[in-house]
């Protein structure tokens, strides 16, 4: 089958849910209704293990042999940090090595087992680095290959969400990506990442965001934009008055993890 005509499949992986969707080929065409499967992480296992095991049944059910697969990873599975611009660190390998050292400093020896990628933000700009367990990637590739599918793209949710809503963001903004049990907060100014933090959050969601913003307070308070992603994501009725909900979140509806950032 020609790679230009290969069927497309999008997968969203979160600790307690797996989503599959087939995007429409033509612009504006609707995706095939999603398949969604719940799962439960087990004590002593990597947090992503249950999601990959739960993925087996829907992969067999969709029967998409030869499909080109895009996977969106929940922020539960990804670590982030921002690398300030350093004029003496320009080559991609050097930037990745710097990111690895920073991750190791923050998270310890476990960072040795992570796959790290850095954004190419251009000359003079800070770079966003993300890290994912290499075992997750290896296991996922093997499971897809066993069903005759190809992994063509793996996107951390922060980047997929940013690509989906970037035209709606203010010049100086704080983007809060809310999932069930987690909030990822990215600060941006003049199209550059200033800081990214990801933390657990429950009923105290608004308080958690306020605390993070207070710790990173600057001369000008950023606009706060909120995107709800995945089942169970919700914004409190008595949330922060200055927060602006984006996309479907305006009506309290969370966007799909699998389809987040899809064009």
C-alpha positions, 0 to 999 in steps of 0.5 A, a space after each residue: 500500500 502506498 504511504 500516501 494512501 495508508 489509513 491514519 489512526 490516532 491513539 491517546 494514552 492516559 493512565 486510566 484510559 486509551 482512545 482510538 480515532 480515525 481522522 477524516 481524510 478531507 479537511 472538515 471531515 469528521 473522524 470515525 467515532 472513537 473507541 475508548 477503553 478504561 484501564 487501571 494502573 497497578 502498584 509496582 508497574 510503570 504508570 503507562 503499563 496498564 494503558 499499553 496492555 489495554 490497547 491490545 483489544 482495540 488495536 485488534 478490533 479496528 483492523 487497521 493493518 498498515 495504518 500510519 499511527 500518531 500517538 498523543 501521550 498524556 502529561 502523566 507520562 511526560 516530563 518537561 523542562 525549558 532550556 534557556 538560550 545558550 549561544 555555545 550550545 547549538 548542535 542538536 546533540 549538544 542541546 540533547 546532552 544538556 537536557 539530559 544533564 538537567 533532567 538527571 539533576 532534577 529527577 535523579 538517575 532514573 533519567 538515564 532510561 528516558 528518551 529526550 527530545 528538544 524543540 527547535 525554537 530558532 536562534 536565540 530562543 529557549 528550547 522546550 525539552 521533553 522526556 519519556 520512558 524509553 521502555 514505553 516507546 519500545 513496548 508501543 512500537 512492538 505492539 503496533 508492529 504486531 498488528 501491522 501498524 507504523 508509529 509515525 508520530 509521538 506527541 506529548 500532550 503539551 505540544 499537541 494542545 499548544 498546536 491546537 490553540 496557539 492562535 487563540 493565545 495572548 502574547 504573554 500567556 499561561 496555558 493550563 492543560 487540565 486532565 483528570 488528576 493533573 494540570 500542566 502549566 506552560 508560561 509563554 511570552 512573545 512566542 517563547 517558552 519561559 517555564 513549564 510545570 506539571 503536577 497532580 491536581 484534584 479538587 484543588 485545581 484552581 488553587 494549584 494553578 494559583 500557587 504555580 503562577 504565584 511562584 513564577 510571578 513576573 512584572 506583568 501577570 499573564 493571561 490564563 488560558 485553560 484547555 480541558 483534555 480527556 475524560 474526567 477533565 473538568 473546570 470548577 464552577 467557582 474557578 479562577 474568574 480571570 481564566 479563559 476556557 479554550 475550544 470546546 472547553 468553553 462549554 465545559 466539554 473536554 477535547 479528545 486526547 487522541 484528537 488533540 492537535 489533529 488538523 
